[in-house]
C-alpha cells in the first residue's frame, strides 16, 4: 500500500515520520518544499511537487494542514488532490476544521469516486511521533481499522457520520483553550496588584481542587521559551471555528469568542508561533504594566 501525506507542519511532520519509521512507503507534499526535503533526508520517502501528484501515486492519503483555507487549497486548487483521485482511493482528513468545510470536502471527494474519512486527533507532536494519538473517526465505521490510522493512534474512537468528528474535536479544544485563557486573565489581575504570577499559581495549586490543571500548565504557560507543541495562532482559529459553528445554529458563543479575542491580542503582539499556553505569560506581563 502506497501512502500519501499532505502537510508537514509540526503535526504532519511527526505523523509522517511515524508512518515512515514503521516501514510505510510514503509520498509527501508540503507547500514549503524544504520541510518535505528534510523528511526525505531522515527517511526513504518520495517528495511530490503537488497534492495532485500525491493523489495520483497513493492508495491512501492523509492530510494535516492548518485550517479550512489550507484544506481547500490542497484539495480544490488546479493541482489539488481531487484532480489526482480516482475510484477506490481513501482520503483521511486530520486537520481541525469546521464541520461545514468538512462536509464540502467530503462531497468533492465522493464525486471523485473516492472515500472521505474524517479523523481529527487529540495529542501533540510527541504523541504523534510515538503513535499515541487519540483519533476520532467519522465516515464509514470500517475505516476505524485502517492500518495507518492504527499506527498513529493509541485509541481510535468512532463518532458517526461526517462531520460529527470535526464538531467533537472543536468542542474538546474549546474546553481547554477557554480554561487556559481564564487562568491567564486571573494572572493579569493578580500581577496588576503586585502578586507574583508563579506564587499565585502555587497558591491555587495548594489551596483549591485545581491541582492537576495548575500542575499541567504552571511551568509551560509562564515560560516563553517552552518548545511549541500547539501554536497560539491556531488557538484563535479553533475558538473562532467553534464559535462560528455554534452561532450558525443560533446558539450564543460568548465564552469562546471572548477567549479567542484574548489569544488574538497576543497574536497581534507577535506570539502567534509560541505555544498556546504562553497566553498565561502574556497576560501576566500585561497585568504588570498596570501596576501602580
Ligand atoms: N500542534 C498540535 O498539537 C495539534 C494537535 C492536534 C491537532 N492540531 C491541528 O492540526 C493541524 C496542523 O497543526 P500543526 O500544529 O501541524 O500546524 P503547523 O505547524 O502550523 O502546520 C500547518 C501546515 O499547513 C500547511 N498550510 C498552511 N496553509 C496552507 C495553504 N494555504 N496551502 C497549503 N498548505 C498550507 C503548512 O505548510 P507550510 O509548511 O508551507 O507553512 C503546514 O504544513 C491544525 O488544524 C491544528 O489545529 C494540532
Boltz pocket constraint, residues with backbone or C-beta under 6 A from the ligand:
constraints:
  - pocket:
      binder: B
      contacts: [[A, 7], [A, 8], [A, 9], [A, 10], [A, 11], [A, 12], [A, 30], [A, 31], [A, 32], [A, 33], [A, 35], [A, 64], [A, 65], [A, 66], [A, 67], [A, 69], [A, 70], [A, 71], [A, 73], [A, 74], [A, 94], [A, 95], [A, 96], [A, 97], [A, 121], [A, 122], [A, 123], [A, 124], [A, 125], [A, 229], [A, 230], [A, 231], [A, 234], [A, 238]]
      max_distance: 6.0
